[in-house]
């Protein structure tokens, strides 16, 4: 299935609301829980998404449209968010993400991307040649993956507490990702 830009934007627009539903007003212990050392907590994921809005998706889209393969993307620091989230409440971070996502979607619409433009190529520092369509599809899947990650990390906090129901709760045994 090829990316449909309007469908992608509709999903991307919903991520801030989904995150607010999961994270707003919950105890700090839920925001800080992890699957293990060097894995992302829900608040880390939120910070990671904020950082991505600032330096990843739209800047890389612009690089493809303006430079094609001639200018590689800047490398992305997966933990570049750490200073962004320090000392901030989850509500402040959720508001920041919602504002940045709205700005990103406005910028994406202003680029007036036509279907034939989705085949334009850029250069990812690790993956090599990628298309604009692949970048935009990855943005959508990245959001969905991190929403699933937050839910999985939170669910695992009750891994032992569920007792015998564990066999009916596969989310508790899904292999974790590197984040």
C-alpha positions as CSV (number, residue, x, y, z in Angstrom):
1,X,0.0,0.0,0.0
2,X,1.3,3.4,-1.0
3,X,1.0,6.3,1.4
4,X,-2.1,8.5,1.1
5,X,-0.9,11.9,2.3
6,X,-4.3,13.0,3.5
7,X,-4.9,9.8,5.5
8,X,-1.4,10.1,6.9
9,X,-2.0,13.7,8.1
10,X,-5.3,12.6,9.7
11,X,-3.6,10.0,11.8
12,X,-0.6,12.3,12.6
13,X,-3.1,14.9,13.8
14,X,-4.6,12.5,16.3
15,X,-1.3,11.5,18.1
16,X,-1.3,14.4,20.5
17,X,-4.8,13.6,21.7
18,X,-4.0,9.9,22.0
19,X,-0.9,10.8,24.1
20,X,-2.9,13.2,26.3
21,X,-5.5,10.5,26.9
22,X,-2.8,8.1,28.0
23,X,-0.5,10.4,30.0
24,X,-2.4,13.5,31.3
25,X,-3.1,13.5,35.0
26,X,-1.6,10.1,35.8
27,X,0.9,9.5,38.7
28,X,4.5,10.2,38.0
29,X,5.3,6.5,38.6
30,X,3.5,5.6,35.4
31,X,5.3,8.3,33.5
32,X,8.7,7.1,34.6
33,X,8.2,3.3,34.3
34,X,10.6,1.4,32.0
35,X,11.1,-2.1,30.6
36,X,14.7,-2.2,31.6
37,X,17.9,-0.2,31.7
38,X,18.4,2.2,28.8
39,X,14.8,1.9,27.6
40,X,12.4,4.7,27.1
41,X,9.8,5.5,29.8
42,X,6.5,7.1,28.6
43,X,7.8,10.5,29.4
44,X,10.9,9.8,27.4
45,X,8.8,8.8,24.5
46,X,6.9,12.1,24.7
47,X,10.3,13.9,24.8
48,X,11.5,11.9,21.8
49,X,8.4,12.8,19.8
50,X,8.8,16.5,20.7
51,X,12.5,16.4,19.6
52,X,11.5,14.6,16.3
53,X,9.0,17.4,15.6
54,X,11.8,19.9,16.0
55,X,14.6,18.3,14.0
56,X,13.4,15.3,12.1
57,X,10.2,15.0,10.0
58,X,9.7,18.4,8.4
59,X,13.4,19.3,8.2
60,X,14.0,16.1,6.3
61,X,11.0,16.6,4.1
62,X,12.4,20.0,3.2
63,X,15.9,18.6,2.5
64,X,14.4,16.1,0.0
65,X,12.3,18.8,-1.7
66,X,15.1,21.4,-1.8
67,X,18.2,19.3,-2.2
68,X,17.2,15.7,-3.2
69,X,20.0,13.3,-2.7
70,X,22.7,16.0,-2.8
71,X,22.4,16.8,0.9
72,X,22.1,13.9,3.3
73,X,19.8,14.2,6.3
74,X,21.4,15.4,9.6
75,X,21.9,12.4,11.9
76,X,19.1,12.1,14.5
77,X,20.0,11.8,18.2
78,X,17.5,9.4,19.6
79,X,18.1,10.8,23.1
80,X,18.4,14.5,22.1
81,X,15.2,15.1,24.1
82,X,16.7,14.8,27.5
83,X,17.3,18.5,28.1
84,X,13.9,19.3,26.6
85,X,11.9,17.3,29.2
86,X,14.1,18.2,32.3
87,X,11.9,19.8,35.0
88,X,8.8,20.0,32.9
89,X,5.4,18.7,33.8
90,X,3.7,16.1,31.6
91,X,0.9,18.7,30.8
92,X,3.5,21.2,29.6
93,X,5.2,18.6,27.4
94,X,1.8,17.4,26.0
95,X,1.0,21.0,25.1
96,X,4.4,21.5,23.6
97,X,4.0,18.4,21.5
98,X,0.4,19.4,20.4
99,X,1.6,22.8,19.3
100,X,4.7,21.5,17.5
101,X,2.6,18.8,15.7
102,X,0.1,21.3,14.6
103,X,2.9,23.5,13.2
104,X,4.4,20.5,11.5
105,X,1.1,19.6,9.8
106,X,0.6,23.2,8.8
107,X,4.1,23.2,7.3
108,X,3.4,19.9,5.5
109,X,0.2,21.3,4.0
110,X,2.0,24.5,2.9
111,X,4.5,22.4,0.9
112,X,1.6,21.4,-1.4
113,X,3.0,17.9,-1.9
114,X,1.6,16.2,-5.0
115,X,1.5,12.4,-5.4
116,X,4.3,12.5,-8.0
117,X,6.5,14.3,-5.4
118,X,6.4,11.3,-3.1
119,X,8.9,9.5,-5.3
120,X,11.6,12.2,-4.8
121,X,14.7,10.8,-3.1
122,X,16.8,11.9,-0.2
123,X,19.8,10.4,1.6
124,X,19.4,9.0,5.1
125,X,22.8,8.8,7.0
126,X,22.3,5.1,7.9
127,X,19.7,3.8,5.4
128,X,20.9,5.4,2.2
129,X,18.5,6.4,-0.5
130,X,14.9,6.9,0.7
131,X,11.9,8.5,-0.9
132,X,9.7,11.3,0.5
133,X,6.8,8.8,0.5
134,X,8.8,6.4,2.7
135,X,9.8,9.2,5.0
136,X,6.2,10.3,5.5
137,X,5.0,6.7,5.9
138,X,7.7,6.2,8.5
139,X,6.5,9.2,10.4
140,X,3.0,7.7,10.8
141,X,4.4,4.3,11.7
142,X,6.9,5.9,14.2
143,X,3.9,7.5,16.0
144,X,2.0,4.3,16.1
145,X,5.0,2.3,17.3
146,X,5.6,4.7,20.1
147,X,1.9,4.7,21.2
148,X,2.1,0.9,21.3
149,X,5.4,1.1,23.2
150,X,3.9,3.4,25.9
151,X,1.0,1.1,26.3
152,X,3.2,-2.0,26.5
153,X,5.6,-0.4,29.0
154,X,2.7,0.7,31.2
155,X,1.0,-2.7,31.0
156,X,4.2,-4.5,32.0
157,X,4.1,-2.7,35.3
158,X,1.3,-5.1,36.3
159,X,2.9,-8.2,34.7
160,X,3.0,-10.2,37.9
161,X,-0.1,-8.6,39.5
162,X,-2.4,-10.1,36.9
163,X,-1.7,-13.6,38.1
164,X,-3.1,-16.4,36.0
165,X,-4.7,-13.9,33.5
166,X,-1.2,-13.4,32.1
167,X,-1.8,-16.1,29.5
168,X,-4.7,-14.0,28.1
169,X,-2.7,-10.8,28.0
170,X,-0.1,-11.1,25.2
171,X,0.9,-7.4,25.6
172,X,2.9,-8.6,28.6
173,X,5.2,-10.8,26.6
174,X,5.7,-8.8,23.4
175,X,9.4,-8.4,22.8
176,X,10.6,-5.0,23.8
177,X,12.2,-2.6,21.3
178,X,15.6,-1.0,21.8
179,X,14.0,2.3,22.9
